[in-house]
Amino acid sequence: MKDAVMSLSSYQFDEIAMGELTPEAAQRIIGPILKEGDKEQLQLAYTALRAWTWKAMNERRRDEELRVWHQLLRGYSTYLLKRDPCFAARLQVLYELVYESISISEVLPVAEVLNRTHVAKALVALLRSNGYRMERDQMRHILQINQGNLTRVMAMALASGLVTRSSSGKAAQYTLTAEGQRHAIRLGISQGSLTTGTRSIEDTRPKVMPPRKSVTSQKALSYNPRLKSEPDPNKPPTYLNLRDDILKAKPNNRPELVLEPQPTNRPVPMPDKFLALAGY
């Protein structure tokens, strides 16, 4: 067992810290350290578990695996209570933080939060905003609610991991999380208002424009008086030339062709070779 503890590398602790291992795989690494490890190895194990806890809280995890990690951390704390009360107290803080996430997921399930008044509208509004971020006053203006109701709505979204809250000077800002974006897209599709940034998804689709017709040269008529009947809907519309219509309506404006009389006694010039053939 002691040889197994000595053969542990820092890479294995990094895998625990980055959340790449399951609770069962982490137990096979940390279990021997709790039994026969020294102070330095216990510190490495605690540092890895603390990093994993921060990562789980930062990602707003609400999955069932948290319960397994909670039992694991609680068992480590109980086991070290007599051997090293200091490390036991540190591990107790970690499993209590994990338990807070489990309690929130039980009290406020995401499906129930999305059905609360104004929550869905707030998520879709954040999805439409630039960078999925919006200030508190702008959110209150969109939802048309007072400060107390806005605090209640956004507190539920924060507790469920749908949004995060940050400060920009004196103004508070709300930002969609990855999970909040997925739910906002689904809500936008169901409401028919799915957006990308500040533009509607309908605006981002390429539009095919019909061929443009010149109104100065041709004009489509729904009724042709020359036919003296309604047009056939299966045939294309009849086009009339406006210039011809204007000239026919006003014949006096049409320019007339003037032919000048040619003199009849004017000699016709002929080439010299023809004159030579004729004997001139």
Secondary structure, DSSP 4 states (H G I P E B T S, - for coil): -HHHHHT--HHHHHHHHTT-S-HHHHHHHHHHHHHH--HHHHHHHHHHHHHHHHHHHHTT--STHHHHHHHHHHHHHHHHHHH-HHHHHHHHHHHHHHHHHHHHHHHS-HHHHHTSTTHHHHHHHHHHSGGGEEEHHHHHHHHT--HHHHHHHHHHHHHTTSEEEEEETTEEEEEE-HHHHHHHHHHHHHHT--EETTEEHHHHS---PPPP--TTTEEEESS-TTTTSPPPTTSPPEEEEHHHHHHHH-GGGSPPPPPPPPPSSPPPP--HHHHHHHT-
